[in-house]
């Protein structure tokens, strides 16, 4: 995806060493810790593969390589007595797959956390990429949660920019008694622009 070398993986070892060095960026949204593995601007071309069918390979790879070990490590050290579930923010299928579903599915595999798919859906399918904070605030996603109540979850999304999507998702989940431990994203667009 990033060079002309022949490789079975979606990104070759050389490009992975150059482009995919996790930075573990933290941001607080609605009093919730959001942990991102990468700076958006350093891997934006890879993140944008979500707009194409081959993006499935990249998001599956990211989930297996970064999300899954992180979630497994967290679950292994978790001392609570409740099961932890993984919920994705708006797992709509576009272009033949859902990048968020890939992150949830492969991020949860053998981690000790249980994936719950398609329970946090946006009623408004608005695209926020390249839009201002004002636009995002004036055009909410209007999430609806249909999953189990009073559970503990890890929330998954692809990119955090202004935080408006996650803030709305957090509010809807909290209203259903869902206890969110933290949110995980692939990338953090630190200055709030998502091109």
C-alpha positions in Angstrom: 0.0 0.0 0.0 2.9 2.4 0.5 5.6 1.3 -1.9 6.3 -0.8 -5.0 7.8 -3.8 -3.2 6.1 -7.1 -3.5 4.6 -8.2 -0.2 1.9 -10.4 1.1 1.1 -8.2 4.1 -0.7 -4.9 3.4 2.5 -3.0 4.2 6.0 -4.3 3.8 8.4 -4.6 6.7 10.6 -1.7 5.5 7.6 0.7 5.2 6.2 -0.6 8.5 9.4 0.4 10.3 9.3 3.8 8.7 5.6 4.7 8.9 4.0 2.5 11.6 5.9 3.4 14.8 3.1 3.6 17.4 3.2 6.9 19.4 0.4 6.1 21.8 -1.2 9.6 21.8 -3.7 10.4 24.5 -6.6 12.9 24.4 -9.5 13.4 26.8 -13.0 13.6 25.3 -16.0 14.0 27.6 -13.9 13.0 30.6 -12.9 9.8 28.8 -9.3 8.8 27.9 -8.9 8.3 24.2 -5.8 6.4 23.2 -4.5 6.6 19.6 -1.7 4.6 18.2 -0.5 7.0 15.5 -0.4 10.7 14.5 -3.0 11.0 11.7 -0.7 13.2 9.6 2.1 10.6 9.6 -0.2 7.8 8.3 -3.0 9.7 6.7 -2.7 7.9 3.3 -3.0 4.6 5.0 -6.0 5.7 7.2 -7.7 6.9 4.0 -7.7 3.4 2.6 -11.0 3.1 4.5 -12.5 4.7 1.4 -11.5 1.8 -0.8 -12.1 -1.9 -0.7 -8.4 -2.7 -0.2 -8.6 -0.7 3.1 -10.0 -3.9 4.6 -6.5 -5.4 4.6 -5.0 -2.4 6.3 -7.6 -2.2 9.1 -7.4 -5.9 9.7 -3.7 -5.7 9.9 -3.8 -2.7 12.4 -6.4 -4.5 14.5 -4.3 -7.7 14.8 -0.9 -6.0 15.2 -1.8 -3.1 17.5 -5.3 -3.2 18.9 -5.4 -6.8 19.8 -2.2 -7.0 21.9 -3.2 -3.7 23.6 -6.7 -5.0 24.5 -5.3 -8.4 25.6 -2.8 -6.7 27.9 -5.5 -4.6 29.4 -7.9 -7.5 30.0 -5.0 -9.6 31.5 -4.3 -6.9 34.0 -8.0 -6.0 34.7 -9.1 -6.9 38.2 -12.8 -6.2 37.9 -15.4 -9.0 38.0 -17.5 -7.9 35.0 -16.9 -9.0 31.4 -15.5 -6.3 29.1 -17.1 -5.8 25.7 -15.8 -4.0 22.6 -18.2 -1.7 20.7 -17.4 0.2 17.5 -18.6 3.7 16.7 -21.0 3.3 13.7 -20.1 0.1 11.9 -21.8 1.0 8.6 -20.7 -1.1 5.7 -19.4 1.0 2.9 -17.4 -0.1 -0.2 -18.0 -3.7 0.8 -16.8 -3.7 4.3 -16.7 -1.7 7.6 -13.3 -0.5 8.8 -14.7 -0.1 12.3 -16.1 -3.7 12.3 -12.6 -4.9 11.2 -11.0 -3.1 14.2 -13.6 -4.5 16.6 -13.6 -8.0 15.3 -9.8 -8.6 14.9 -9.1 -6.4 18.0 -11.2 -8.7 20.2 -10.0 -12.1 18.8 -8.7 -14.2 21.7 -8.2 -11.0 23.8 -10.6 -11.9 26.6 -13.0 -9.1 25.5 -16.2 -9.8 23.6 -17.1 -8.0 20.5 -20.7 -6.7 20.1 -21.3 -5.5 16.5 -23.6 -2.9 15.1 -25.2 -1.7 18.3 -24.1 2.0 18.2 -25.4 3.3 14.9 -25.7 6.8 13.5 -29.1 7.7 12.2 -27.5 10.5 10.1 -24.8 9.2 7.7 -22.9 12.5 7.6 -19.3 12.6 6.4 -17.2 14.7 8.7 -13.9 14.4 6.8 -12.6 17.9 5.9 -15.5 19.6 7.8 -15.1 22.3 10.4 -16.0 22.0 14.1 -19.0 24.3 13.5 -20.3 21.9 10.8 -19.8 18.9 13.0 -21.6 20.5 16.0 -24.5 21.7 13.7 -24.9 18.2 12.1 -24.8 15.6 14.9 -24.7 11.9 14.0 -27.7 11.2 16.2 -26.5 7.8 17.5 -28.8 5.1 18.6 -27.7 2.4 21.0 -29.4 -1.0 20.8 -27.0 -3.2 22.8 -27.1 -4.5 26.3 -27.3 -2.0 29.1 -25.1 -1.9 32.3 -22.0 -3.4 30.7 -18.4 -2.4 30.7 -16.9 -1.6 27.3 -13.9 -0.4 25.3 -15.0 2.0 22.6 -13.4 1.7 19.1 -13.2 4.3 16.3 -10.8 5.0 13.5 -9.7 8.6 13.9 -10.3 11.2 16.6 -10.1 14.8 15.4 -12.3 17.3 17.2 -13.8 14.7 19.4 -17.5 15.5 18.5 -18.3 12.0 17.2 -16.8 10.3 20.3 -18.4 12.8 22.6 -21.8 12.1 21.2 -21.2 8.3 21.3 -20.1 8.5 24.9 -23.2 10.5 25.9 -25.5 7.9 24.2 -23.7 5.0 25.8 -23.7 6.6 29.3 -27.4 7.2 29.0 -27.8 3.4 28.6 -25.7 2.7 31.7 -22.7 1.6 29.7 -19.5 2.0 31.6 -16.7 2.9 29.1 -13.2 2.1 30.3 -11.5 4.1 27.5 -11.6 4.6 23.7 -9.1 3.3 21.2 -8.5 4.9 17.8 -6.0 4.2 15.0 -5.0 7.9 14.7 -5.3 11.2 16.4 -5.5 14.3 14.2 -4.1 16.6 16.9 -5.0 19.9 15.4 -8.5 18.9 14.6 -8.4 18.7 10.8 -9.3 15.6 9.0 -8.6 15.9 5.3 
